[in-house]
Amino acid sequence: MITMQKKRRQVIRKGNVVVFPGTLERLHRQGRQAMERDLHEEAVRNFESVLEINPEDYTVFDGLAISLYEMKEYERAKEFTLLAMQNQAGDYIELLELYLSISIQLQQYAEVELTIQGLLEKEIIPEYSLQKFQYLRELNSRLSDRYEEPSIEEPSITSEQFHQMGSMEQQEFLLSLQHQKLQPHIPLLVEVIEAEESLPVVKTYALMLLQQTGYQESLAVRKYHFETEANPSRLVSPEEDQFIGEVQFLAKAQFEKDPTASELVVNLILKYSVLLFPFHWGPYTTEEVAGAYVAYTKQLLYGKQTEESSLLTFIRSVDEEMES
């Protein structure tokens, strides 16, 4: 009696891991289906699993390129688009269009112009796609003009002129820079922050402007008896500072039935935090600082005297300085 044996499907091994028959086909299918449903993260996971099993499976390159583009991962999308074109994985003209779209997103405008110019000269683009590529060329040109790197301009004033200004003039000048190109003013801002004679509030404005530029060099910041090395790009603004927020919350809670005092104490804390930025109140806890502000607020509003402390004395001196 002759028995027929079933034909065994090939088992793929990847290191010590056994890849069961049909796994690659299933990953391919799931990746394409996820793309069709705009589930691009899922599609990428499936296609990457294919490449983990078989790094030379170029048939997933175009799918990876498209899904990564939709996920705005433009650098990786461009890499797989080039691989897809080199291995003829997908429609070449559509891949070219994708490549140019990615390059525009990466602001590689010169590369896009040179590529389209070369394609037109060599008459590689079929007639039915000429309109699309012409549109990409016009879009690239508009964006190139809009985002052209500005030349570094000279600052509007010199350091000497700035230091000759009065305190209010200096503050007004720094505030006027908020919506201007800050790059030319960076040397002045650094000097203002590190200068011993600069007022604390002026240093605060200069620090916040440097923070806006993403400046990453460490600077020596000195205010009153506080001193530190600070990287402006890593500083937390007073509005987002957890310690300051907690002090305001604790102090405000003491005036739940007194809206006037509640508003005053919150504003006093904010004034201090802006003036002393990036410093807090020294070694004191949030409860101690809040308590001092509650006492100070009661003094201001109701003339209620309280036991003097070094913290309360310092808070009062800072507040009076801002009023002067």
Secondary structure as the mmCIF struct_conf table of DSSP 4:
data_model
#
loop_
_struct_conf.conf_type_id
_struct_conf.id
_struct_conf.beg_label_comp_id
_struct_conf.beg_label_asym_id
_struct_conf.beg_label_seq_id
_struct_conf.end_label_comp_id
_struct_conf.end_label_asym_id
_struct_conf.end_label_seq_id
HELX_LH_PP_P HELX_LH_PP_P1 MET A 4 VAL A 11
STRN STRN1 ILE A 12 LYS A 14
TURN_TY1_P TURN_TY1_P1 GLY A 15 ASN A 16
STRN STRN2 VAL A 17 VAL A 19
TURN_TY1_P TURN_TY1_P2 PRO A 21 GLY A 22
HELX_RH_AL_P HELX_RH_AL_P1 THR A 23 GLU A 36
TURN_TY1_P TURN_TY1_P3 ARG A 37 ASP A 38
HELX_RH_AL_P HELX_RH_AL_P2 HIS A 40 ILE A 53
TURN_TY1_P TURN_TY1_P4 PRO A 55 GLU A 56
HELX_RH_3T_P HELX_RH_3T_P1 TYR A 58 VAL A 60
HELX_RH_AL_P HELX_RH_AL_P3 PHE A 61 GLU A 70
TURN_TY1_P TURN_TY1_P5 MET A 71 LYS A 72
HELX_RH_AL_P HELX_RH_AL_P4 TYR A 74 GLN A 86
TURN_TY1_P TURN_TY1_P6 ASN A 87 GLN A 88
BEND BEND1 GLY A 90 GLY A 90
HELX_RH_AL_P HELX_RH_AL_P5 TYR A 92 GLN A 105
TURN_TY1_P TURN_TY1_P7 LEU A 106 GLN A 107
HELX_RH_AL_P HELX_RH_AL_P6 TYR A 109 GLU A 121
TURN_TY1_P TURN_TY1_P8 LYS A 122 GLU A 123
BEND BEND2 ILE A 125 ILE A 125
HELX_RH_3T_P HELX_RH_3T_P2 GLU A 127 SER A 129
HELX_RH_AL_P HELX_RH_AL_P7 LEU A 130 ARG A 146
TURN_TY1_P TURN_TY1_P9 TYR A 147 TYR A 147
HELX_LH_PP_P HELX_LH_PP_P2 GLU A 148 PRO A 155
BEND BEND3 SER A 156 ILE A 157
HELX_RH_AL_P HELX_RH_AL_P8 SER A 159 GLN A 164
BEND BEND4 MET A 165 MET A 165
HELX_RH_AL_P HELX_RH_AL_P9 SER A 167 SER A 176
TURN_TY1_P TURN_TY1_P10 LEU A 177 HIS A 179
BEND BEND5 GLN A 180 GLN A 180
HELX_RH_3T_P HELX_RH_3T_P3 GLN A 183 HIS A 185
HELX_RH_AL_P HELX_RH_AL_P10 ILE A 186 GLU A 194
TURN_TY1_P TURN_TY1_P11 GLU A 196 GLU A 197
BEND BEND6 SER A 198 SER A 198
HELX_RH_AL_P HELX_RH_AL_P11 PRO A 200 THR A 213
TURN_TY1_P TURN_TY1_P12 GLY A 214 GLY A 214
BEND BEND7 GLU A 217 GLU A 217
STRN STRN3 LEU A 219 LYS A 223
TURN_TY1_P TURN_TY1_P13 TYR A 224 HIS A 225
STRN STRN4 PHE A 226 ALA A 230
HELX_RH_3T_P HELX_RH_3T_P4 PRO A 232 ARG A 234
HELX_LH_PP_P HELX_LH_PP_P3 LEU A 235 SER A 237
HELX_RH_3T_P HELX_RH_3T_P5 PRO A 238 GLU A 240
HELX_RH_AL_P HELX_RH_AL_P12 GLN A 242 ALA A 253
TURN_TY1_P TURN_TY1_P14 GLN A 254 LYS A 257
HELX_RH_AL_P HELX_RH_AL_P13 PRO A 259 LEU A 276
TURN_TY1_P TURN_TY1_P15 PHE A 277 PRO A 278
BEND BEND8 TRP A 281 TRP A 281
TURN_TY1_P TURN_TY1_P16 GLY A 282 PRO A 283
HELX_RH_AL_P HELX_RH_AL_P14 THR A 286 TYR A 302
HELX_RH_AL_P HELX_RH_AL_P15 SER A 310 GLU A 323
#
